[in-house]
């Protein structure tokens, strides 16, 4: 059986951490979305889980500067070491998002340009985890593709995998995890063409798994 490019994503970010830091930079075209995320977070000093946090710049940094307490999860230890050095008062965990050894609940969960590196099947399995880790009233924000399928990009000469579900299935899975969609924009021109989802955990609602 041939190996899927999805299986190489972890090693790419581990082996090419320096290149990622250079190319990612510190620009923040995501600012408007982050501000919308912050505006929905409940309470003061909210606990935020940054899934695929990289080296903590600029997204975690922006949230930290606005009072959030960050737990960052990433598979790339070289990137996490940079985050730990820059923001030692926050928690940085080396883990695959599919097997996160973190305890909630969190007031916010964000998976910006990370969740879409999972295969469609692995993405489906994540919504139960989102529900498990989210406090009542918590906010979930993630980026996705625009329709069911897979796409292969390129990073440092290696194929970089991206997967997506249909929008209707994301809505179904969010509802099954106890979330309602607050905002959804497909290929936001003001944010580099990102397709963004923002959802809020319905308070005191038990998770209901959708029928397949």
N, C-alpha and C positions, 0 to 999 in steps of 0.2 A: 504494500500500500504506500503510495507516494505521500510525502509529508506536505501538509498544508502550510502556506505562507503565514497563516494565523499562529502557527507554532513558533515562529521566529521573532515575533514582536518583542518578547521579553529580552532575548539576547541582543537584539538591535539596540535597545535603549541602555542596556548594560555596557555594551562594547563601544558605543559611540556617544557616551554621555557628554564629552567635551564639545563635540560637533552640535549636539542638540542645544546646549547652553548658548553657543555662538549664534545659531540660527534662530532660536526662540527670542533671544534678546529680552529687553525690559519694556518694550512698547505694550500698551494696554488698549487695544481696540475693543476689548470686552467690557470696558468700563460701564457702559449703559446697562448691560445685562447684570453685572455684578452689583450695581446700585439697586436694580430692581430686586435682586436676590436679597440684599441686605435689608431693604425696606419691608420685606415680608417676614424676616426672622423674628421670632417671638422673644421678648425679654431683653435684658441687658447682658453683655458678655456671652453671647450665644456660643454653644459648642458646635463646631462645624467639622464634618468629615470631608476632607479633600481627597477624592479617589483618583489616583494617578497624578499625584501632586508634583512630580518632577523635582526640581531644585527649589521649589517654593516661591519662585519669582516669575512673573509679577502677580499671579492671582492670589496665592496664599498671603503674600506680603500685603496686598491691598486690603484683604479681609482682616489681617492682623492689625493693621494701622487703624482700622475702624472698630476695634474692640473684640473681635472674634477670638475664641480659643480654638486653635487648630489641631486636629489629629490628621496627619498626612499619611497616605498609604501609597507605596510605589514598589515596583519590583527591582528598580535600578538602585543598587546600593551607592554607586558613585554619585548619582543625583541626590539621593537622600542625605549623604554626608555633607553636601553643600547646604542643604536646607537646615540640617542640624547645626552647622557652624553659624549660619546667618540668624537663625531663630531658635536658640537653645531652650527657651522657656516653653516651647510647644513640643508636641509629641510627633515623632516621625517613625513609621513602622514599615519595615521591609516585608512586603507580602503581595501576593497576587490578589487582585480584587475579587476573584472568584472564591477565595479562601481567606477572608479577612479575619484575623484574630483580634478584633477590637470589640469592645463592649459599648453599646449605646446606653441610653438613647441620645441621639444628636438632634439639635435644633435645625441643622441644615446639612444637606449632603450635596456635593457638587462633583460632577465627573465631566470636566471640560476637555474635549478632544482626547479622551482616554477610553471611555466606554465603547466607542465605535471601533476600537481595535479588537473587540471580541467577535466571535462568530455569531450569527443570528441565534443559534441554539444556546450558546453560552449567555447571550444577552437575555433571552427569555428566563433563564434561571436566576438572574440577578434581582428580579423585582421582588421576590420573597425576601431577599437580603435587605433591600432598601426598606421594605416594610418593617423588618425586624429591628433595624437600626434607627428608625425615625421615631422621634417623640411625637405625641399628638400635636398637631399644628405645625410640624416641621416642614421645611421647604426642600424640594429636590430639584436640582437643575442639571441637565446633561445635554450633550450635543449628539446628533445622530446623522445618518444618511437620509435620503429622501424617499427610499422605497426598498422593498425586499431585495437583497442581493449582496454581492461582494465586489469590492474594487481594490485594485493593487496600485499603490503609489510607489515612490522610490525615496530611499533615504541612505545617503552615503554608499550609493551603488548597490543597495540591497532592496529587494521587494518588500514594501511595507503594506500590510494587510488592513483593510477596513471592511466592516460588515454592517448591515442595517436590516431593520424590519420595516414593514409598511406602517404608515402613520396610524391607521385604524387599530393595528395590533398593539402599538405602543399605548394607545389610549385604553385599550382593553386590559393590558397588563398593569398599567398604572391604577386603574379602578380596582383591579383585583388585589393590589397591594395596599388599598386604602387611600389612594391619592386622587385628587381631582386636578385637572389641568387648569392652570391659571393663565398661561400664555404660551403660544407656540408660533414660531416664525420659521418658514422654510427659506433657506438660503438668504439670510439677512445680508443685504448689500452693504449695510453699515458696519458689519462685523466679519468681513472677509468671506462672506458667503456661508457662514455657519448656519446650520439648522438647529434651532434651540428649543428645548422644552423646559418649562417651569411648572411644577406641580406642588400642591400643598396637601399634607397628610390630614385627612379628615379626623377631627378630634373625636376620640372615644369610639372609633369605628373599628370593628374586628375585620381582619383581613379576610376577604372572600376570594377564593381562587376561581378565575373564570372557567367556564366549561369550554372544552376544546372540541 
